[in-house]
Amino acid sequence: MKKELLIFGSDGALGNGVTEVFLTKDYDKIYLFDFKHKEISQPKVKQIIVNDLSDEENVIKVFNELKPSKDSVFFLFSTIGGFTGGKKTWETDSEDFDKMINMNLKSNFLITKHFSSLVRKSHSGSICLTAAFTGLSAEAGKNIYGTSKAALIHMIKTLAEEGKEIKLSANAIAPFIIDTPANREWMKEGDYEKWLKPVEIGEFVNSMCQNYHIVSGNIFILKDRFNKN
């Protein structure tokens, strides 16, 4: 059975680490989607430019690059999302609400919609989205961010139920803090050793892909990291 992998947001801070891991694994074809790319000279890799995934026409163009096949299992990992915070609910602009809904929810809804259609015409598949710990546990100053991620969590759990009909498993990760340059700049006094590393997330998501036929409907909290050495 051919294994084909899609990574959305492959050139971001999380996406780079995840992609680094997946390039070492046994996938027959890897599709990388982002608005810019670093050069990767591997014949199994196809890099595709895409902008504004909250526009369905752009998502349709993306999925036109893929051909369904009963001899293929499709896997998808999305890092797509954004963050805004630091304001109480009564201080928050409605424009910021729209931004979070488009980036964190609508974009991933459209990705899951068209990926589900691809899997339905193929052998089977698995999808993993990037939610957030805040989507499960409310934090002051992060209302609209947490709300958009909570809705994403509901969406993935619903998809897991629907996916039984088409052999599609659906999960999400819910990281607390990922060790990225932006987060280090935002929290200069943070304990970086406790933060999740992008390559570690890549290894974890790959393990889900390897067991996709028995792992579905889960929101994996990635919060408390310790050094195992």
C-alpha positions as a printed Julia matrix, in Angstrom:
229×3 Matrix{Float64}:
   0.0    0.0    0.0
   1.37   3.42  -0.97
   1.73   5.96   1.86
   1.23   9.61   0.94
   1.67  12.44   3.44
   0.46  16.05   3.41
   1.95  18.67   5.74
   0.25  22.06   5.91
   2.31  24.95   7.26
   5.51  23.03   6.57
   7.77  26.09   6.61
   6.69  27.52   9.97
   8.53  27.03  13.24
   6.55  23.9   14.12
   6.28  22.8   10.5
  10.03  22.84   9.93
  10.68  20.56  12.88
   7.87  18.2   11.96
   8.96  18.08   8.31
  12.55  17.32   9.35
  11.28  14.21  11.11
   8.87  13.04   8.42
  11.52  13.29   5.7
  13.38  10.46   7.45
  10.34   8.17   7.56
   9.05   5.63   5.05
   6.49   7.67   3.11
   6.31   7.15  -0.64
   5.28  10.75  -1.35
   5.34  13.89   0.81
   3.47  17.05  -0.15
   4.5   20.26   1.61
   2.1   23.22   1.61
   2.99  26.78   2.64
   3.29  30.29   1.2
   7.1   29.84   0.94
   9.51  26.91   0.98
  13.12  26.06   1.66
  14.68  23.98  -1.08
  14.46  20.23  -0.43
  16.11  17.96  -2.97
  14.33  14.68  -2.38
  12.46  13.06  -5.28
   9.6   11.95  -3.02
   8.89  15.56  -1.95
   6.59  17.96  -3.78
   6.43  21.55  -2.51
   3.29  23.52  -3.29
   2.75  27.24  -2.73
  -0.58  28.17  -1.17
  -1.94  31.36   0.39
  -4.95  32.05   2.62
  -6.41  28.65   3.37
  -9.57  30.31   4.7
 -10.5   30.83   1.02
 -12.05  27.6   -0.23
 -10.95  28.17  -3.81
  -7.33  28.06  -2.66
  -7.94  24.82  -0.79
  -9.64  23.27  -3.82
  -6.58  24.11  -5.95
  -4.37  22.42  -3.37
  -6.33  19.19  -3.45
  -6.4   19.17  -7.23
  -2.69  18.31  -6.91
  -3.61  14.94  -5.4
  -5.13  11.91  -7.02
  -7.31   9.5   -5.02
  -6.37   5.84  -5.23
  -7.63   2.64  -3.67
  -3.96   1.66  -3.42
  -3.03   4.7   -1.29
  -3.31   5.61   2.36
  -3.28   9.38   2.87
  -1.97  11.09   6.02
  -2.28  14.77   6.87
  -0.78  16.93   9.59
  -1.77  20.58   9.85
   0.21  23.15  11.82
  -2.08  25.89  10.5
  -3.13  28.41  13.12
  -2.28  31.65  14.85
  -2.27  33.3   18.23
  -3.47  36.53  19.73
  -3.79  37.2   23.43
  -3.1   39.52  26.31
  -6.49  41.25  26.27
  -9.56  40.67  28.38
 -12.81  39.89  26.59
 -14.1   43.47  26.91
 -10.86  44.81  25.4
 -10.86  42.49  22.38
 -11.56  43.81  18.88
 -14.05  41.94  16.71
 -11.44  41.96  13.92
  -9.19  39.83  16.13
 -12.08  37.41  16.68
 -12.54  37.04  12.92
  -8.79  36.54  12.48
  -8.64  33.69  15.02
 -11.71  31.98  13.59
 -10.31  32.15  10.06
  -6.78  31.03  10.97
  -7.53  28.39  13.58
 -10.94  27.07  12.62
 -12.11  27.89   9.1
  -8.79  27.07   7.41
  -8.62  23.7    9.14
 -12.29  23.01   8.45
 -11.7   23.48   4.72
  -8.58  21.31   4.85
 -10.46  18.52   6.65
 -13.45  18.82   4.32
 -11.44  18.28   1.15
  -9.05  15.77   2.7
 -12.04  13.69   3.8
 -13.29  13.66   0.22
  -9.85  12.48  -0.94
  -9.77   9.67   1.64
 -13.33   8.61   0.8
 -12.16   7.81  -2.74
  -8.94   6.11  -1.56
  -8.05   3.15   0.65
  -8.05   4.95   4.0
  -6.44   7.86   5.8
  -5.63   9.79   8.93
  -5.63  13.46   9.87
  -4.06  15.27  12.81
  -4.67  18.95  13.55
  -2.89  21.31  15.93
  -5.24  22.41  18.68
  -4.02  23.95  21.96
  -4.11  23.28  25.69
  -6.03  26.56  26.01
  -8.84  25.0   23.97
  -9.35  22.56  26.84
  -8.55  24.76  29.82
  -9.58  28.42  29.9
  -6.91  31.05  30.49
  -7.53  34.74  31.15
  -6.5   36.96  28.26
  -6.85  34.19  25.67
 -10.6   34.04  25.14
 -10.89  34.18  21.36
  -7.77  32.07  20.84
  -9.09  29.41  23.21
 -12.58  29.61  21.72
 -11.3   28.97  18.18
  -9.18  26.03  19.38
 -12.06  24.59  21.42
 -14.23  24.64  18.29
 -11.39  22.91  16.41
 -11.37  20.17  19.06
 -15.13  19.63  18.67
 -14.68  19.47  14.9
 -11.99  16.78  15.08
 -14.01  14.66  17.51
 -17.02  14.87  15.21
 -14.87  13.96  12.21
 -13.59  10.91  14.08
 -17.19   9.69  14.41
 -17.99  10.41  10.77
 -14.69   8.97   9.63
 -15.63   5.44  10.66
 -17.73   5.28   7.5
 -14.75   5.98   5.18
 -11.82   4.5    7.17
 -10.56   7.91   8.26
  -9.06   8.42  11.71
  -8.95  11.93  13.18
  -6.94  13.26  16.11
  -5.43  16.49  17.36
  -2.5   17.51  19.51
  -3.04  20.12  22.23
   0.39  21.54  23.08
   0.87  24.03  25.91
   4.05  25.85  24.85
   6.15  24.89  21.82
   9.82  25.86  21.78
   9.86  28.32  18.88
  11.81  31.56  18.34
   8.59  33.59  18.63
   7.69  32.01  21.97
  11.2   32.56  23.29
  10.95  36.21  22.32
   7.52  36.5   23.96
   8.58  34.73  27.18
  12.23  35.58  27.66
  12.26  34.22  31.23
  10.63  30.9   30.31
  11.98  27.49  31.3
  12.79  26.33  27.78
  13.69  22.8   28.87
  10.03  22.21  29.74
   8.78  23.37  26.36
   7.82  20.9   23.64
  10.34  20.66  20.8
   8.98  20.65  17.22
  10.96  17.52  16.31
   9.49  15.71  19.32
   6.02  16.61  18.1
   6.99  15.27  14.68
   8.0   11.92  16.16
   4.78  11.76  18.16
   2.55  12.53  15.18
   4.41   9.99  13.07
   3.69   7.35  15.71
  -0.01   8.19  15.38
   0.25   7.72  11.63
   1.83   4.29  12.1
  -1.14   3.26  14.26
  -3.84   5.22  12.46
  -6.22   2.27  12.22
  -6.62   2.06  16.02
  -6.1    5.68  17.12
  -8.95   8.1   16.51
 -10.97  10.75  18.32
  -8.16  11.71  20.68
  -6.96  15.13  21.79
  -3.41  14.54  22.98
  -2.33  17.03  25.64
   1.37  17.85  25.27
   2.05  19.96  28.32
   4.63  18.69  30.78
   7.99  17.84  29.26
  10.98  16.6   31.23
  14.5   15.69  30.15
  14.72  11.9   29.95
  18.53  11.86  29.86
